Amino acid sequence: MSAVSKQIIDMIDMLPESEQELAFEMIKRIVLAWDSDFTKLTPLERERLTQSEKETANGDIINHSDIDWN
């Protein structure tokens, strides 16, 4: 989590619950305006996706049908 995210959380925690709900709705609207269909990736999501794509390309995958679940 970034330092700015932590600061935002700290500030929201100072508010009364009703104002926290308003802040949540405002943040949600900002996120939806930025990415209305949630297709953009955060830097961490991009990193994880890139890593998983490399692992898949290298054959570093687990075939779940090969696992003995008993």
PDB file with SEQRES, HELIX, SHEET and CRYST1 records, atoms N, CA, C and O in Angstrom:
SEQRES   1 A   70  MET SER ALA VAL SER LYS GLN ILE ILE ASP MET ILE ASP          
SEQRES   2 A   70  MET LEU PRO GLU SER GLU GLN GLU LEU ALA PHE GLU MET          
SEQRES   3 A   70  ILE LYS ARG ILE VAL LEU ALA TRP ASP SER ASP PHE THR          
SEQRES   4 A   70  LYS LEU THR PRO LEU GLU ARG GLU ARG LEU THR GLN SER          
SEQRES   5 A   70  GLU LYS GLU THR ALA ASN GLY ASP ILE ILE ASN HIS SER          
SEQRES   6 A   70  ASP ILE ASP TRP ASN                                          
HELIX    1 AA1 ALA A    3  MET A   14  1                                  12    
HELIX    2 AA2 GLU A   17  TRP A   34  1                                  18    
HELIX    3 AA3 PRO A   43  ALA A   57  1                                  15    
HELIX    4 AA4 HIS A   64  ASP A   66  5                                   3    
CRYST1    1.000    1.000    1.000  90.00  90.00  90.00 P 1           1          
ATOM      1  N   MET A   1       0.850  -1.166   0.000  1.00  0.00           N  
ATOM      2  CA  MET A   1       0.000   0.000   0.000  1.00  0.00           C  
ATOM      3  C   MET A   1       0.898   1.231   0.000  1.00  0.00           C  
ATOM      4  O   MET A   1       1.906   1.277   0.705  1.00  0.00           O  
ATOM      5  N   SER A   2       0.528   2.213  -0.786  1.00  0.00           N  
ATOM      6  CA  SER A   2       1.339   3.421  -0.883  1.00  0.00           C  
ATOM      7  C   SER A   2       1.162   4.314   0.343  1.00  0.00           C  
ATOM      8  O   SER A   2       0.207   4.168   1.105  1.00  0.00           O  
ATOM      9  N   ALA A   3       2.098   5.236   0.513  1.00  0.00           N  
ATOM     10  CA  ALA A   3       2.036   6.179   1.636  1.00  0.00           C  
ATOM     11  C   ALA A   3       0.788   7.051   1.538  1.00  0.00           C  
ATOM     12  O   ALA A   3       0.168   7.369   2.553  1.00  0.00           O  
ATOM     13  N   VAL A   4       0.421   7.435   0.322  1.00  0.00           N  
ATOM     14  CA  VAL A   4      -0.776   8.265   0.135  1.00  0.00           C  
ATOM     15  C   VAL A   4      -2.030   7.482   0.526  1.00  0.00           C  
ATOM     16  O   VAL A   4      -2.934   8.034   1.153  1.00  0.00           O  
ATOM     17  N   SER A   5      -2.088   6.225   0.167  1.00  0.00           N  
ATOM     18  CA  SER A   5      -3.239   5.392   0.540  1.00  0.00           C  
ATOM     19  C   SER A   5      -3.376   5.318   2.055  1.00  0.00           C  
ATOM     20  O   SER A   5      -4.480   5.408   2.592  1.00  0.00           O  
ATOM     21  N   LYS A   6      -2.254   5.155   2.734  1.00  0.00           N  
ATOM     22  CA  LYS A   6      -2.283   5.094   4.199  1.00  0.00           C  
ATOM     23  C   LYS A   6      -2.759   6.416   4.794  1.00  0.00           C  
ATOM     24  O   LYS A   6      -3.513   6.427   5.767  1.00  0.00           O  
ATOM     25  N   GLN A   7      -2.318   7.531   4.207  1.00  0.00           N  
ATOM     26  CA  GLN A   7      -2.758   8.836   4.684  1.00  0.00           C  
ATOM     27  C   GLN A   7      -4.260   9.007   4.494  1.00  0.00           C  
ATOM     28  O   GLN A   7      -4.945   9.531   5.372  1.00  0.00           O  
ATOM     29  N   ILE A   8      -4.769   8.567   3.350  1.00  0.00           N  
ATOM     30  CA  ILE A   8      -6.202   8.655   3.083  1.00  0.00           C  
ATOM     31  C   ILE A   8      -6.981   7.844   4.110  1.00  0.00           C  
ATOM     32  O   ILE A   8      -7.986   8.310   4.646  1.00  0.00           O  
ATOM     33  N   ILE A   9      -6.516   6.637   4.381  1.00  0.00           N  
ATOM     34  CA  ILE A   9      -7.186   5.783   5.367  1.00  0.00           C  
ATOM     35  C   ILE A   9      -7.179   6.452   6.738  1.00  0.00           C  
ATOM     36  O   ILE A   9      -8.197   6.464   7.430  1.00  0.00           O  
ATOM     37  N   ASP A  10      -6.031   7.008   7.132  1.00  0.00           N  
ATOM     38  CA  ASP A  10      -5.940   7.674   8.427  1.00  0.00           C  
ATOM     39  C   ASP A  10      -6.918   8.848   8.516  1.00  0.00           C  
ATOM     40  O   ASP A  10      -7.563   9.046   9.546  1.00  0.00           O  
ATOM     41  N   MET A  11      -7.023   9.618   7.442  1.00  0.00           N  
ATOM     42  CA  MET A  11      -7.935  10.762   7.447  1.00  0.00           C  
ATOM     43  C   MET A  11      -9.393  10.310   7.507  1.00  0.00           C  
ATOM     44  O   MET A  11     -10.199  10.897   8.229  1.00  0.00           O  
ATOM     45  N   ILE A  12      -9.722   9.280   6.757  1.00  0.00           N  
ATOM     46  CA  ILE A  12     -11.104   8.784   6.752  1.00  0.00           C  
ATOM     47  C   ILE A  12     -11.465   8.222   8.120  1.00  0.00           C  
ATOM     48  O   ILE A  12     -12.597   8.384   8.578  1.00  0.00           O  
ATOM     49  N   ASP A  13     -10.515   7.564   8.776  1.00  0.00           N  
ATOM     50  CA  ASP A  13     -10.770   7.018  10.113  1.00  0.00           C  
ATOM     51  C   ASP A  13     -11.084   8.097  11.146  1.00  0.00           C  
ATOM     52  O   ASP A  13     -11.715   7.810  12.163  1.00  0.00           O  
ATOM     53  N   MET A  14     -10.657   9.319  10.901  1.00  0.00           N  
ATOM     54  CA  MET A  14     -10.943  10.416  11.826  1.00  0.00           C  
ATOM     55  C   MET A  14     -12.394  10.904  11.716  1.00  0.00           C  
ATOM     56  O   MET A  14     -12.903  11.554  12.629  1.00  0.00           O  
ATOM     57  N   LEU A  15     -13.046  10.595  10.615  1.00  0.00           N  
ATOM     58  CA  LEU A  15     -14.402  11.095  10.363  1.00  0.00           C  
ATOM     59  C   LEU A  15     -15.455  10.270  11.089  1.00  0.00           C  
ATOM     60  O   LEU A  15     -15.241   9.095  11.388  1.00  0.00           O  
ATOM     61  N   PRO A  16     -16.606  10.902  11.371  1.00  0.00           N  
ATOM     62  CA  PRO A  16     -17.746  10.120  11.884  1.00  0.00           C  
ATOM     63  C   PRO A  16     -18.189   9.120  10.811  1.00  0.00           C  
ATOM     64  O   PRO A  16     -17.917   9.315   9.626  1.00  0.00           O  
ATOM     65  N   GLU A  17     -18.864   8.062  11.227  1.00  0.00           N  
ATOM     66  CA  GLU A  17     -19.242   6.992  10.308  1.00  0.00           C  
ATOM     67  C   GLU A  17     -20.038   7.502   9.107  1.00  0.00           C  
ATOM     68  O   GLU A  17     -19.801   7.069   7.979  1.00  0.00           O  
ATOM     69  N   SER A  18     -20.973   8.411   9.340  1.00  0.00           N  
ATOM     70  CA  SER A  18     -21.778   8.923   8.222  1.00  0.00           C  
ATOM     71  C   SER A  18     -20.903   9.646   7.198  1.00  0.00           C  
ATOM     72  O   SER A  18     -21.156   9.561   5.996  1.00  0.00           O  
ATOM     73  N   GLU A  19     -19.886  10.351   7.666  1.00  0.00           N  
ATOM     74  CA  GLU A  19     -18.976  11.042   6.754  1.00  0.00           C  
ATOM     75  C   GLU A  19     -18.027  10.059   6.073  1.00  0.00           C  
ATOM     76  O   GLU A  19     -17.586  10.303   4.949  1.00  0.00           O  
ATOM     77  N   GLN A  20     -17.708   8.953   6.741  1.00  0.00           N  
ATOM     78  CA  GLN A  20     -16.890   7.920   6.122  1.00  0.00           C  
ATOM     79  C   GLN A  20     -17.629   7.329   4.927  1.00  0.00           C  
ATOM     80  O   GLN A  20     -17.025   7.054   3.890  1.00  0.00           O  
ATOM     81  N   GLU A  21     -18.925   7.136   5.074  1.00  0.00           N  
ATOM     82  CA  GLU A  21     -19.725   6.605   3.964  1.00  0.00           C  
ATOM     83  C   GLU A  21     -19.716   7.573   2.789  1.00  0.00           C  
ATOM     84  O   GLU A  21     -19.626   7.149   1.636  1.00  0.00           O  
ATOM     85  N   LEU A  22     -19.808   8.866   3.072  1.00  0.00           N  
ATOM     86  CA  LEU A  22     -19.753   9.866   2.008  1.00  0.00           C  
ATOM     87  C   LEU A  22     -18.395   9.836   1.319  1.00  0.00           C  
ATOM     88  O   LEU A  22     -18.320   9.882   0.091  1.00  0.00           O  
ATOM     89  N   ALA A  23     -17.323   9.759   2.100  1.00  0.00           N  
ATOM     90  CA  ALA A  23     -15.981   9.694   1.532  1.00  0.00           C  
ATOM     91  C   ALA A  23     -15.826   8.445   0.657  1.00  0.00           C  
ATOM     92  O   ALA A  23     -15.227   8.504  -0.417  1.00  0.00           O  
ATOM     93  N   PHE A  24     -16.363   7.330   1.120  1.00  0.00           N  
ATOM     94  CA  PHE A  24     -16.302   6.091   0.337  1.00  0.00           C  
ATOM     95  C   PHE A  24     -17.000   6.265  -1.008  1.00  0.00           C  
ATOM     96  O   PHE A  24     -16.470   5.871  -2.046  1.00  0.00           O  
ATOM     97  N   GLU A  25     -18.201   6.863  -0.982  1.00  0.00           N  
ATOM     98  CA  GLU A  25     -18.945   7.072  -2.226  1.00  0.00           C  
ATOM     99  C   GLU A  25     -18.193   8.000  -3.172  1.00  0.00           C  
ATOM    100  O   GLU A  25     -18.213   7.798  -4.386  1.00  0.00           O  
ATOM    101  N   MET A  26     -17.537   9.007  -2.628  1.00  0.00           N  
ATOM    102  CA  MET A  26     -16.769   9.924  -3.469  1.00  0.00           C  
ATOM    103  C   MET A  26     -15.588   9.208  -4.113  1.00  0.00           C  
ATOM    104  O   MET A  26     -15.330   9.371  -5.306  1.00  0.00           O  
ATOM    105  N   ILE A  27     -14.871   8.412  -3.318  1.00  0.00           N  
ATOM    106  CA  ILE A  27     -13.733   7.662  -3.857  1.00  0.00           C  
ATOM    107  C   ILE A  27     -14.209   6.663  -4.906  1.00  0.00           C  
ATOM    108  O   ILE A  27     -13.566   6.495  -5.942  1.00  0.00           O  
ATOM    109  N   LYS A  28     -15.322   6.006  -4.643  1.00  0.00           N  
ATOM    110  CA  LYS A  28     -15.870   5.042  -5.600  1.00  0.00           C  
ATOM    111  C   LYS A  28     -16.197   5.734  -6.922  1.00  0.00           C  
ATOM    112  O   LYS A  28     -15.920   5.189  -7.991  1.00  0.00           O  
ATOM    113  N   ARG A  29     -16.778   6.919  -6.858  1.00  0.00           N  
ATOM    114  CA  ARG A  29     -17.101   7.659  -8.093  1.00  0.00           C  
ATOM    115  C   ARG A  29     -15.841   8.049  -8.853  1.00  0.00           C  
ATOM    116  O   ARG A  29     -15.812   8.006 -10.083  1.00  0.00           O  
ATOM    117  N   ILE A  30     -14.805   8.427  -8.122  1.00  0.00           N  
ATOM    118  CA  ILE A  30     -13.538   8.770  -8.772  1.00  0.00           C  
ATOM    119  C   ILE A  30     -12.971   7.552  -9.494  1.00  0.00           C  
ATOM    120  O   ILE A  30     -12.522   7.656 -10.635  1.00  0.00           O  
ATOM    121  N   VAL A  31     -12.992   6.406  -8.831  1.00  0.00           N  
ATOM    122  CA  VAL A  31     -12.473   5.175  -9.441  1.00  0.00           C  
ATOM    123  C   VAL A  31     -13.296   4.791 -10.662  1.00  0.00           C  
ATOM    124  O   VAL A  31     -12.735   4.417 -11.692  1.00  0.00           O  
ATOM    125  N   LEU A  32     -14.612   4.878 -10.559  1.00  0.00           N  
ATOM    126  CA  LEU A  32     -15.465   4.531 -11.691  1.00  0.00           C  
ATOM    127  C   LEU A  32     -15.268   5.490 -12.855  1.00  0.00           C  
ATOM    128  O   LEU A  32     -15.333   5.077 -14.013  1.00  0.00           O  
ATOM    129  N   ALA A  33     -15.029   6.763 -12.564  1.00  0.00           N  
ATOM    130  CA  ALA A  33     -14.763   7.719 -13.641  1.00  0.00           C  
ATOM    131  C   ALA A  33     -13.431   7.409 -14.322  1.00  0.00           C  
ATOM    132  O   ALA A  33     -13.286   7.591 -15.531  1.00  0.00           O  
ATOM    133  N   TRP A  34     -12.469   6.944 -13.543  1.00  0.00           N  
ATOM    134  CA  TRP A  34     -11.153   6.608 -14.081  1.00  0.00           C  
ATOM    135  C   TRP A  34     -11.200   5.312 -14.884  1.00  0.00           C  
ATOM    136  O   TRP A  34     -10.529   5.180 -15.907  1.00  0.00           O  
ATOM    137  N   ASP A  35     -12.004   4.351 -14.405  1.00  0.00           N  
ATOM    138  CA  ASP A  35     -12.066   3.031 -15.051  1.00  0.00           C  
ATOM    139  C   ASP A  35     -13.464   2.460 -14.857  1.00  0.00           C  
ATOM    140  O   ASP A  35     -13.693   1.661 -13.950  1.00  0.00           O  
ATOM    141  N   SER A  36     -14.379   2.863 -15.694  1.00  0.00           N  
ATOM    142  CA  SER A  36     -15.789   2.526 -15.508  1.00  0.00           C  
ATOM    143  C   SER A  36     -16.098   1.037 -15.561  1.00  0.00           C  
ATOM    144  O   SER A  36     -17.100   0.600 -14.996  1.00  0.00           O  
ATOM    145  N   ASP A  37     -15.273   0.260 -16.217  1.00  0.00           N  
ATOM    146  CA  ASP A  37     -15.549  -1.178 -16.290  1.00  0.00           C  
ATOM    147  C   ASP A  37     -14.461  -2.014 -15.602  1.00  0.00           C  
ATOM    148  O   ASP A  37     -14.361  -3.218 -15.837  1.00  0.00           O  
ATOM    149  N   PHE A  38     -13.648  -1.374 -14.755  1.00  0.00           N  
ATOM    150  CA  PHE A  38     -12.628  -2.056 -13.962  1.00  0.00           C  
ATOM    151  C   PHE A  38     -11.680  -2.905 -14.812  1.00  0.00           C  
ATOM    152  O   PHE A  38     -11.381  -4.046 -14.459  1.00  0.00           O  
ATOM    153  N   THR A  39     -11.212  -2.353 -15.919  1.00  0.00           N  
ATOM    154  CA  THR A  39     -10.293  -3.112 -16.766  1.00  0.00           C  
ATOM    155  C   THR A  39      -8.847  -2.680 -16.597  1.00  0.00           C  
ATOM    156  O   THR A  39      -7.941  -3.389 -17.035  1.00  0.00           O  
ATOM    157  N   LYS A  40      -8.607  -1.526 -15.968  1.00  0.00           N  
ATOM    158  CA  LYS A  40      -7.237  -1.072 -15.762  1.00  0.00           C  
ATOM    159  C   LYS A  40      -6.627  -1.818 -14.584  1.00  0.00           C  
ATOM    160  O   LYS A  40      -7.325  -2.215 -13.651  1.00  0.00           O  
ATOM    161  N   LEU A  41      -5.333  -1.996 -14.644  1.00  0.00           N  
ATOM    162  CA  LEU A  41      -4.627  -2.715 -13.585  1.00  0.00           C  
ATOM    163  C   LEU A  41      -3.847  -1.747 -12.716  1.00  0.00           C  
ATOM    164  O   LEU A  41      -3.308  -0.750 -13.196  1.00  0.00           O  
ATOM    165  N   THR A  42      -3.797  -2.057 -11.440  1.00  0.00           N  
ATOM    166  CA  THR A  42      -2.922  -1.312 -10.548  1.00  0.00           C  
ATOM    167  C   THR A  42      -1.496  -1.764 -10.835  1.00  0.00           C  
ATOM    168  O   THR A  42      -1.296  -2.792 -11.482  1.00  0.00           O  
ATOM    169  N   PRO A  43      -0.503  -1.013 -10.366  1.00  0.00           N  
ATOM    170  CA  PRO A  43       0.884  -1.458 -10.587  1.00  0.00           C  
ATOM    171  C   PRO A  43       1.147  -2.860 -10.033  1.00  0.00           C  
ATOM    172  O   PRO A  43       1.850  -3.649 -10.665  1.00  0.00           O  
ATOM    173  N   LEU A  44       0.595  -3.177  -8.871  1.00  0.00           N  
ATOM    174  CA  LEU A  44       0.788  -4.508  -8.294  1.00  0.00           C  
ATOM    175  C   LEU A  44       0.099  -5.577  -9.142  1.00  0.00           C  
ATOM    176  O   LEU A  44       0.663  -6.649  -9.359  1.00  0.00           O  
ATOM    177  N   GLU A  45      -1.098  -5.298  -9.616  1.00  0.00           N  
ATOM    178  CA  GLU A  45      -1.800  -6.259 -10.478  1.00  0.00           C  
ATOM    179  C   GLU A  45      -1.035  -6.468 -11.773  1.00  0.00           C  
ATOM    180  O   GLU A  45      -0.933  -7.598 -12.251  1.00  0.00           O  
ATOM    181  N   ARG A  46      -0.491  -5.394 -12.355  1.00  0.00           N  
ATOM    182  CA  ARG A  46       0.290  -5.503 -13.595  1.00  0.00           C  
ATOM    183  C   ARG A  46       1.511  -6.386 -13.353  1.00  0.00           C  
ATOM    184  O   ARG A  46       1.830  -7.243 -14.177  1.00  0.00           O  
ATOM    185  N   GLU A  47       2.197  -6.180 -12.225  1.00  0.00           N  
ATOM    186  CA  GLU A  47       3.382  -6.976 -11.888  1.00  0.00           C  
ATOM    187  C   GLU A  47       3.018  -8.450 -11.746  1.00  0.00           C  
ATOM    188  O   GLU A  47       3.715  -9.315 -12.277  1.00  0.00           O  
ATOM    189  N   ARG A  48       1.934  -8.739 -11.035  1.00  0.00           N  
ATOM    190  CA  ARG A  48       1.508 -10.130 -10.838  1.00  0.00           C  
ATOM    191  C   ARG A  48       1.110 -10.782 -12.161  1.00  0.00           C  
ATOM    192  O   ARG A  48       1.429 -11.945 -12.406  1.00  0.00           O  
ATOM    193  N   LEU A  49       0.412 -10.025 -13.012  1.00  0.00           N  
ATOM    194  CA  LEU A  49       0.009 -10.566 -14.303  1.00  0.00           C  
ATOM    195  C   LEU A  49       1.228 -10.862 -15.167  1.00  0.00           C  
ATOM    196  O   LEU A  49       1.312 -11.920 -15.790  1.00  0.00           O  
ATOM    197  N   THR A  50       2.165  -9.932 -15.201  1.00  0.00           N  
ATOM    198  CA  THR A  50       3.388 -10.132 -15.984  1.00  0.00           C  
ATOM    199  C   THR A  50       4.142 -11.363 -15.500  1.00  0.00           C  
ATOM    200  O   THR A  50       4.614 -12.167 -16.304  1.00  0.00           O  
ATOM    201  N   GLN A  51       4.252 -11.506 -14.177  1.00  0.00           N  
ATOM    202  CA  GLN A  51       4.945 -12.665 -13.609  1.00  0.00           C  
ATOM    203  C   GLN A  51       4.229 -13.967 -13.978  1.00  0.00           C  
ATOM    204  O   GLN A  51       4.874 -14.944 -14.358  1.00  0.00           O  
ATOM    205  N   SER A  52       2.914 -13.979 -13.868  1.00  0.00           N  
ATOM    206  CA  SER A  52       2.178 -15.208 -14.190  1.00  0.00           C  
ATOM    207  C   SER A  52       2.269 -15.540 -15.676  1.00  0.00           C  
ATOM    208  O   SER A  52       2.310 -16.713 -16.047  1.00  0.00           O  
ATOM    209  N   GLU A  53       2.302 -14.516 -16.530  1.00  0.00           N  
ATOM    210  CA  GLU A  53       2.463 -14.762 -17.964  1.00  0.00           C  
ATOM    211  C   GLU A  53       3.826 -15.382 -18.257  1.00  0.00           C  
ATOM    212  O   GLU A  53       3.935 -16.285 -19.086  1.00  0.00           O  
ATOM    213  N   LYS A  54       4.882 -14.890 -17.565  1.00  0.00           N  
ATOM    214  CA  LYS A  54       6.216 -15.474 -17.735  1.00  0.00           C  
ATOM    215  C   LYS A  54       6.239 -16.918 -17.272  1.00  0.00           C  
ATOM    216  O   LYS A  54       6.808 -17.779 -17.943  1.00  0.00           O  
ATOM    217  N   GLU A  55       5.621 -17.190 -16.121  1.00  0.00           N  
ATOM    218  CA  GLU A  55       5.591 -18.556 -15.598  1.00  0.00           C  
ATOM    219  C   GLU A  55       4.852 -19.486 -16.545  1.00  0.00           C  
ATOM    220  O   GLU A  55       5.291 -20.612 -16.781  1.00  0.00           O  
ATOM    221  N   THR A  56       3.742 -19.027 -17.085  1.00  0.00           N  
ATOM    222  CA  THR A  56       2.978 -19.841 -18.030  1.00  0.00           C  
ATOM    223  C   THR A  56       3.795 -20.112 -19.287  1.00  0.00           C  
ATOM    224  O   THR A  56       3.819 -21.238 -19.783  1.00  0.00           O  
ATOM    225  N   ALA A  57       4.463 -19.086 -19.803  1.00  0.00           N  
ATOM    226  CA  ALA A  57       5.290 -19.251 -21.003  1.00  0.00           C  
ATOM    227  C   ALA A  57       6.436 -20.221 -20.770  1.00  0.00           C  
ATOM    228  O   ALA A  57       6.854 -20.924 -21.690  1.00  0.00           O  
ATOM    229  N   ASN A  58       6.951 -20.265 -19.530  1.00  0.00           N  
ATOM    230  CA  ASN A  58       8.052 -21.173 -19.192  1.00  0.00           C  
ATOM    231  C   ASN A  58       7.571 -22.565 -18.804  1.00  0.00           C  
ATOM    232  O   ASN A  58       8.382 -23.449 -18.531  1.00  0.00           O  
ATOM    233  N   GLY A  59       6.263 -22.762 -18.777  1.00  0.00           N  
ATOM    234  CA  GLY A  59       5.718 -24.059 -18.398  1.00  0.00           C  
ATOM    235  C   GLY A  59       5.672 -24.275 -16.894  1.00  0.00           C  
ATOM    236  O   GLY A  59       5.466 -25.397 -16.432  1.00  0.00           O  
ATOM    237  N   ASP A  60       5.861 -23.206 -16.127  1.00  0.00           N  
ATOM    238  CA  ASP A  60       5.833 -23.302 -14.658  1.00  0.00           C  
ATOM    239  C   ASP A  60       4.396 -23.185 -14.159  1.00  0.00           C  
ATOM    240  O   ASP A  60       4.033 -22.224 -13.482  1.00  0.00           O  
ATOM    241  N   ILE A  61       3.601 -24.170 -14.503  1.00  0.00           N  
ATOM    242  CA  ILE A  61       2.196 -24.151 -14.103  1.00  0.00           C  
ATOM    243  C   ILE A  61       1.857 -25.457 -13.401  1.00  0.00           C  
ATOM    244  O   ILE A  61       2.572 -26.451 -13.531  1.00  0.00           O  
ATOM    245  N   ILE A  62       0.778 -25.444 -12.668  1.00  0.00           N  
ATOM    246  CA  ILE A  62       0.320 -26.637 -11.965  1.00  0.00           C  
ATOM    247  C   ILE A  62      -0.937 -27.140 -12.659  1.00  0.00           C  
ATOM    248  O   ILE A  62      -1.910 -26.402 -12.816  1.00  0.00           O  
ATOM    249  N   ASN A  63      -0.911 -28.380 -13.065  1.00  0.00           N  
ATOM    250  CA  ASN A  63      -2.079 -29.000 -13.643  1.00  0.00           C  
ATOM    251  C   ASN A  63      -2.893 -29.584 -12.481  1.00  0.00           C  
ATOM    252  O   ASN A  63      -2.480 -30.563 -11.859  1.00  0.00           O  
ATOM    253  N   HIS A  64      -4.016 -28.997 -12.202  1.00  0.00           N  
ATOM    254  CA  HIS A  64      -4.804 -29.418 -11.049  1.00  0.00           C  
ATOM    255  C   HIS A  64      -5.342 -30.847 -11.175  1.00  0.00           C  
ATOM    256  O   HIS A  64      -5.648 -31.484 -10.167  1.00  0.00           O  
ATOM    257  N   SER A  65      -5.455 -31.337 -12.371  1.00  0.00           N  
ATOM    258  CA  SER A  65      -5.901 -32.716 -12.526  1.00  0.00           C  
ATOM    259  C   SER A  65      -4.821 -33.714 -12.111  1.00  0.00           C  
ATOM    260  O   SER A  65      -5.117 -34.888 -11.888  1.00  0.00           O  
ATOM    261  N   ASP A  66      -3.573 -33.257 -12.005  1.00  0.00           N  
ATOM    262  CA  ASP A  66      -2.470 -34.117 -11.577  1.00  0.00           C  
ATOM    263  C   ASP A  66      -2.343 -34.199 -10.059  1.00  0.00           C  
ATOM    264  O   ASP A  66      -1.546 -34.991  -9.556  1.00  0.00           O  
ATOM    265  N   ILE A  67      -3.105 -33.404  -9.321  1.00  0.00           N  
ATOM    266  CA  ILE A  67      -2.997 -33.370  -7.867  1.00  0.00           C  
ATOM    267  C   ILE A  67      -3.898 -34.438  -7.256  1.00  0.00           C  
ATOM    268  O   ILE A  67      -5.067 -34.569  -7.616  1.00  0.00           O  
ATOM    269  N   ASP A  68      -3.323 -35.203  -6.316  1.00  0.00           N  
ATOM    270  CA  ASP A  68      -4.107 -36.198  -5.582  1.00  0.00           C  
ATOM    271  C   ASP A  68      -4.741 -35.485  -4.385  1.00  0.00           C  
ATOM    272  O   ASP A  68      -4.047 -35.156  -3.422  1.00  0.00           O  
ATOM    273  N   TRP A  69      -6.022 -35.251  -4.438  1.00  0.00           N  
ATOM    274  CA  TRP A  69      -6.735 -34.488  -3.419  1.00  0.00           C  
ATOM    275  C   TRP A  69      -7.150 -35.350  -2.229  1.00  0.00           C  
ATOM    276  O   TRP A  69      -7.780 -34.848  -1.298  1.00  0.00           O  
ATOM    277  N   ASN A  70      -6.811 -36.631  -2.244  1.00  0.00           N  
ATOM    278  CA  ASN A  70      -7.189 -37.519  -1.134  1.00  0.00           C  
ATOM    279  C   ASN A  70      -6.107 -37.661  -0.134  1.00  0.00           C  
ATOM    280  O   ASN A  70      -6.272 -38.374   0.857  1.00  0.00           O  
TER     281      ASN A  70                                                      
END                                                                             
